[in-house]
Amino acid sequence: MKLCVFEDNSWEQFLPLSYTRAYFDLKCGILKLRHKITRFYPDPKKYMIVREELERLYISRYQKYKVNSFDEGEYLFINGRLLFDELMKAEVDSLEVGTGLFNDDVCIAARIRIVHERDISTEQLYEILSRITKIDTKIQPIQYVWELVAKNEGQIALDYKYIIKNKINHHMQDGTFHVMKSSDIFFGENVTIEPGVVLDATDGPIMIDDSAHIMANAVVKGPVYVGKESTIKVGAKIYKGTSVGKVCKVGGEVEGTIFQAFSNKQHEGFLGHSYVGEWVNIGADTNNSDLKNNYNNVKVFYYPQRNFKDSGSQFFGAIFADHIKTGINTTFNTGIVIGVGCNLYSSLLFSGFIPSFCIGSANRMGEYHLKKMLQTAEIVKSRRGLELTDDEKIILKNCFERSAPLRKIF
């Protein structure tokens, strides 16, 4: 049996983050959603299904997977918008060939035999799934980005238990920093902890991954994950439910927030209950609200309906899509959604929703030209020794064109 993680046609529910990636590459806890599935299936040859517009990018980026291309054989298809666990695996593994688990009209998983070599993308997936026998399940897929933020604290703890089973803990304590409940603190290789750091795992585990650097006098209160080659700046206050992806720099006060990767919030300022994509730079003293003054649930812009949807939570801060830049003293109201490639600067309060490729202040904003945005992106990536590839440029161009109607409305 071969494993395929697929993206269904609900990808727009995860905009603007899903403009530049399949939704199964979003993080929750320590791992991406895709990795929560593949960790249970050790076969090195795996498959994935993505939208046609992502196909070239994913073929070049993930060479250990076959993307949208299938050989003859039996496959287990699993929807990538699951917080997959052992209970789900038991139900999924019980499927017979030609059957699938469905929650309402959403396919959770299916066991399918492909009789001849063929290509399958997200757009073609429905035709295949329509021919199998449907079995009802209570397994709930993730529906919204704010669910990932709300569930992040618990997922850090669950992922931590799984990950440390097969890893050597390089935990050291030399008296220059302080730990509480050291049994729930894990250090990867080549971790640097400067004097005065406090690592408090009383309320949940802390994982500091390979080559991460915690600078002097920072306080980290678990559950927290700090990714590979990431830096927590001097005097930072990192509260529970925060996941910092690889190669990030984070300072100031942060709570309940997910950083996908390659993003910076180096300076003072509060960021709470938010999702930060890749290649984001948050300027000094940028702040966001994550709780309304009237304590009502936060409403968040929802792309498929082009309106604001009740998140069901009192706490939600912001969604920062990829390649966003904010100037000093920028302020964001509760529940704001900011699209790809925006360049924002203002001490006035940004609120509600900002379409992709906007530039300006809260009271005066225009279109951020694609050419200028790409020039900045190339400079930013080169600073990390990376290149903005042609496939990435195509994705950003598609995003620019797809988001144009929303800019006109805005």
LINSULSUL-V424698 format. One record per residue. N is the residue number from 1. NEAR is the number of other ideal C-beta (glycine too) atoms within 10 Angstrom. Layout:
BEGIN
n=N near=NEAR
n=N near=NEAR
END
This chain:
BEGIN
n=1 near=11
n=2 near=17
n=3 near=19
n=4 near=23
n=5 near=28
n=6 near=26
n=7 near=26
n=8 near=18
n=9 near=11
n=10 near=17
n=11 near=22
n=12 near=14
n=13 near=19
n=14 near=25
n=15 near=24
n=16 near=29
n=17 near=25
n=18 near=22
n=19 near=26
n=20 near=24
n=21 near=23
n=22 near=27
n=23 near=26
n=24 near=27
n=25 near=23
n=26 near=22
n=27 near=25
n=28 near=25
n=29 near=27
n=30 near=26
n=31 near=22
n=32 near=21
n=33 near=25
n=34 near=24
n=35 near=17
n=36 near=25
n=37 near=27
n=38 near=20
n=39 near=13
n=40 near=16
n=41 near=16
n=42 near=8
n=43 near=9
n=44 near=6
n=45 near=10
n=46 near=18
n=47 near=20
n=48 near=23
n=49 near=28
n=50 near=26
n=51 near=16
n=52 near=12
n=53 near=16
n=54 near=27
n=55 near=18
n=56 near=15
n=57 near=20
n=58 near=21
n=59 near=16
n=60 near=13
n=61 near=15
n=62 near=16
n=63 near=9
n=64 near=8
n=65 near=20
n=66 near=16
n=67 near=21
n=68 near=25
n=69 near=16
n=70 near=18
n=71 near=13
n=72 near=10
n=73 near=12
n=74 near=11
n=75 near=20
n=76 near=20
n=77 near=25
n=78 near=26
n=79 near=28
n=80 near=26
n=81 near=27
n=82 near=21
n=83 near=22
n=84 near=25
n=85 near=15
n=86 near=8
n=87 near=9
n=88 near=21
n=89 near=15
n=90 near=9
n=91 near=15
n=92 near=24
n=93 near=13
n=94 near=11
n=95 near=20
n=96 near=8
n=97 near=14
n=98 near=12
n=99 near=16
n=100 near=22
n=101 near=23
n=102 near=19
n=103 near=14
n=104 near=7
n=105 near=7
n=106 near=16
n=107 near=23
n=108 near=24
n=109 near=26
n=110 near=27
n=111 near=20
n=112 near=21
n=113 near=10
n=114 near=16
n=115 near=7
n=116 near=7
n=117 near=10
n=118 near=13
n=119 near=12
n=120 near=20
n=121 near=18
n=122 near=21
n=123 near=13
n=124 near=13
n=125 near=19
n=126 near=11
n=127 near=9
n=128 near=18
n=129 near=17
n=130 near=9
n=131 near=9
n=132 near=18
n=133 near=12
n=134 near=14
n=135 near=16
n=136 near=9
n=137 near=18
n=138 near=8
n=139 near=20
n=140 near=14
n=141 near=20
n=142 near=22
n=143 near=14
n=144 near=16
n=145 near=26
n=146 near=26
n=147 near=18
n=148 near=23
n=149 near=27
n=150 near=19
n=151 near=16
n=152 near=24
n=153 near=21
n=154 near=15
n=155 near=24
n=156 near=26
n=157 near=18
n=158 near=19
n=159 near=24
n=160 near=23
n=161 near=10
n=162 near=16
n=163 near=20
n=164 near=14
n=165 near=7
n=166 near=6
n=167 near=14
n=168 near=10
n=169 near=13
n=170 near=13
n=171 near=16
n=172 near=9
n=173 near=13
n=174 near=7
n=175 near=6
n=176 near=11
n=177 near=18
n=178 near=13
n=179 near=18
n=180 near=15
n=181 near=15
n=182 near=13
n=183 near=10
n=184 near=22
n=185 near=21
n=186 near=22
n=187 near=24
n=188 near=20
n=189 near=12
n=190 near=12
n=191 near=18
n=192 near=13
n=193 near=24
n=194 near=15
n=195 near=12
n=196 near=15
n=197 near=21
n=198 near=15
n=199 near=26
n=200 near=19
n=201 near=22
n=202 near=10
n=203 near=15
n=204 near=19
n=205 near=23
n=206 near=27
n=207 near=26
n=208 near=27
n=209 near=22
n=210 near=15
n=211 near=17
n=212 near=26
n=213 near=18
n=214 near=27
n=215 near=19
n=216 near=14
n=217 near=16
n=218 near=25
n=219 near=18
n=220 near=26
n=221 near=21
n=222 near=27
n=223 near=27
n=224 near=28
n=225 near=30
n=226 near=30
n=227 near=23
n=228 near=18
n=229 near=17
n=230 near=25
n=231 near=22
n=232 near=28
n=233 near=21
n=234 near=15
n=235 near=15
n=236 near=24
n=237 near=18
n=238 near=26
n=239 near=19
n=240 near=20
n=241 near=29
n=242 near=28
n=243 near=30
n=244 near=31
n=245 near=23
n=246 near=18
n=247 near=20
n=248 near=26
n=249 near=20
n=250 near=25
n=251 near=23
n=252 near=21
n=253 near=17
n=254 near=26
n=255 near=20
n=256 near=21
n=257 near=26
n=258 near=25
n=259 near=32
n=260 near=27
n=261 near=21
n=262 near=22
n=263 near=24
n=264 near=22
n=265 near=29
n=266 near=18
n=267 near=17
n=268 near=16
n=269 near=22
n=270 near=16
n=271 near=25
n=272 near=23
n=273 near=29
n=274 near=27
n=275 near=26
n=276 near=29
n=277 near=26
n=278 near=22
n=279 near=24
n=280 near=24
n=281 near=20
n=282 near=29
n=283 near=18
n=284 near=16
n=285 near=17
n=286 near=23
n=287 near=18
n=288 near=24
n=289 near=21
n=290 near=23
n=291 near=16
n=292 near=16
n=293 near=7
n=294 near=5
n=295 near=7
n=296 near=11
n=297 near=14
n=298 near=24
n=299 near=16
n=300 near=23
n=301 near=22
n=302 near=21
n=303 near=19
n=304 near=12
n=305 near=10
n=306 near=11
n=307 near=10
n=308 near=15
n=309 near=17
n=310 near=12
n=311 near=22
n=312 near=13
n=313 near=17
n=314 near=14
n=315 near=20
n=316 near=29
n=317 near=28
n=318 near=26
n=319 near=25
n=320 near=33
n=321 near=27
n=322 near=27
n=323 near=30
n=324 near=27
n=325 near=21
n=326 near=26
n=327 near=17
n=328 near=12
n=329 near=15
n=330 near=24
n=331 near=19
n=332 near=26
n=333 near=16
n=334 near=24
n=335 near=29
n=336 near=24
n=337 near=23
n=338 near=24
n=339 near=28
n=340 near=28
n=341 near=29
n=342 near=25
n=343 near=19
n=344 near=23
n=345 near=17
n=346 near=17
n=347 near=12
n=348 near=13
n=349 near=14
n=350 near=22
n=351 near=14
n=352 near=15
n=353 near=22
n=354 near=25
n=355 near=22
n=356 near=28
n=357 near=26
n=358 near=22
n=359 near=18
n=360 near=16
n=361 near=14
n=362 near=18
n=363 near=9
n=364 near=9
n=365 near=19
n=366 near=10
n=367 near=17
n=368 near=23
n=369 near=12
n=370 near=16
n=371 near=8
n=372 near=13
n=373 near=21
n=374 near=18
n=375 near=12
n=376 near=17
n=377 near=18
n=378 near=15
n=379 near=10
n=380 near=18
n=381 near=18
n=382 near=11
n=383 near=8
n=384 near=11
n=385 near=6
n=386 near=14
n=387 near=10
n=388 near=19
n=389 near=14
n=390 near=11
n=391 near=16
n=392 near=21
n=393 near=14
n=394 near=14
n=395 near=20
n=396 near=23
n=397 near=12
n=398 near=14
n=399 near=24
n=400 near=22
n=401 near=11
n=402 near=14
n=403 near=23
n=404 near=13
n=405 near=11
n=406 near=20
n=407 near=18
n=408 near=9
n=409 near=8
n=410 near=14
END
